[in-house]
Amino acid sequence: MEFTPEDIEYRMEVYTDYAHRIKQLKDLLLDFEIFGDEDLVEASMRQQDGIIREIRMIYQDKMVPIIEELVQYICENAWVLDNAAGEEEGIGLKAEEYEPQKKSPERSREDALDMGSSYLTSIISEMTQNRDV
Amino acid sequence: MRTVLVFPPQWIPLNPHFSICSLSGTLRSEGVDVAVEELNIKFYRSVLTDKYLRYSYGRAINTAEYLRQKITLTLTRKDSSHRAQCESARLLAIEQYMEGGRKKLKALCRRLPEAMETFDSKELFYDPLKLVMAFITVDEALELISLPFFPARLRFNDYYTPVFPLTTEGLVSFTEDRDENMFIPFMRKEASRILKEDPDLIGISINSPTQLLPGLTLSRTLMKHKSHRCHINIGGNYFTRLQEVILKRPEFFTTFTDSFITGEGEKPLLSLVRALESRDDLEKVPNLIYAGSKKDRAPHFTKRGLPTSLDGTAIQSLDGLPLGDYFVPEPVISIQSGKGCYWQKCTFCDTDFGIAPDTKGIDRLIEELRLLRDRYGIRCFEFIDESIPADYMERLAERIVTEKLDISWFSNARTEAVFTTEKLGLFRSSGLLMLLWGIETGNRRVMTLINKGVDFDGRLNILRSSHRAGIWNFAYIFFGFPSETWDEALETVDLIRDNTDIIHSYGRSIFTLGRHSRLKDLAGKMGLIRVLLDDQEFATSLSYESTAGMTPREVMEMADHCKYRCADAYGEPLWMYLRYREVLFLYIHHYGMDHVLRHGFTKEEREAVHRTGRADF
């Protein structure tokens, strides 16, 4: 898999848009507690259930695939990161000396979820900047 | 025909704004069915609860989670836009707060109910330490409430957000942006409740810059959900100053309102009610701006109406106002003996813009004072006149005494020689407890530029007479008049410091160049201003650069310098912690001037206040 910096940035943008949608939905859930109409409890509960379902759907069906895709890319191209970090410390490896780690898609997915999305995006950002250099 | 008058946030929640009382009085006197919605006080009462603090904390967490993603993208793109900078500052502020945040939240939720009780209970309110600590708790609560929207800030006496410019585009964006606008959920709920009553006319009163964004958030929500029959109107002092801008913005009439009333609103509003009632042409309503019927919907301005005569205006009405909800245990009601300013020459001022000067007859004023006292039990009054002439004040005081009204009051005044010792003694005996004097500056050159028209050397004698009469002297001063130097400003600080025996308290402010101030037209000719920027069409003040004198940063430093130098000169007395003039007035009313002058906190009490890091004086 090969991504240009633009490809990565595009995925980050899509991912951030989904993160924004999730933020808005979570805010709406909070709004219900404070500003919900007490006369419409049932309707409110249905709406809240709908919001929770939408959050889950966005996360699982939209955001996780982006994470997985990018994690796989990181795993396949991890030398770029390590090399960049090494160069800073003066112990950079050459590309041909690096043996990339191969991971199963299941393992990549678990790792991605473990790492957490914010950590992941910071890695991606760093990587994009390194590629720019 | 059902009319609803709305007063939106933000305004200091200490007493009802005069505009809403006067408008409802006028409409009611003509038999109009009016409901009053005091949303400002309702907003403060809604957010200053432990439940809302938890809500704000939750929103801050949601915001931080999202911004961590967003800022990664921002950094990748090397985006240094104003919005990106605001979001970075917001994430930083939230993360700083979140260090020990749950502990802070828990403590705040525990303290807030006691603070709120302090404002409602006479016994607690007049306990100085309890009151000061209550103010500090409210400060902390409002800081948390503002946190998800940082650097926007809601305070007890202010609301400010720097994220959007005050342009048409900025206002349209802000009023639908849930990430930046803390008022949207509240306004949606209130709009829905108001519209359920199926009103024919909803009048929204916007008088201050701090009301602009919340007020337009409400009007936009109402415009979106109202029935075709319901008419939305915005009135008040703020848009009166901007009528030339509104006339160029037809989009305002599809987004925010059906019409604007400019200038004094009492007569035009009544006329609008009648026109809507009889489905008459809006052209007949004076001082109205509404969307024209041509294709371009260019706004149309009807003819100017005759100025309102105060004697012909109905007495203000407090019906329907939640008088017990204001943050004081006894209401201080605004009242007017006249409108406009009888001097009208101060170069810095434009508060009388769009107002035709007039004075209320003494009989009419006495009738109003008596009615407010008898019907609503009001004993404390704040005269909101720009200044009351001494001879008028004399006649008023005589009548208050002879009619045995038994009220307390305070007012603005000009340091004119006609305020003699004898007159001031009479004023005091009629219940005048405090005079707010426009001292402005301690420097002769700056005073000449201000064109205040008072005797620079003789004015302290008037304050001395007032002091002897037992009247509390409050001095307004300000810094940063174009070309004012650091040394000249120091003379103002020294004037206060050298006269603490007769200047019992003071309030400092920073100069702003009003859109309609006399200085705006004169400053160029006088060589005081180099650049004049009108970059925010909906701002009532303009950006400028002085040709000489202090920089904006130095002006802020001077204000701080003044604060500490004067705290030192006065010895941090009680009044410095009472913050707001209505509160100070109530303390003088309750304890008497001598007690308030003498009272200071003990060393332990002062340490307790300063330990919070939020002592504000």
Interface residues (C-beta under 8 A of the other chain):
Chain A: E9 M12 E13 Y15 T16 A19 H20 I22 K23 Q24 K26 D27 L30 D31 E33 I34 F35 D37 S117 S118 T121 S122 I124 S125 T128 Q129
Chain B: K51 Y52 Y55 G58 R59 N62 T63 E65 Y66 R68 Q69 K70 T72 L73 L75 T76 R77 R178 D179 P185 F186 R188 K189 S192
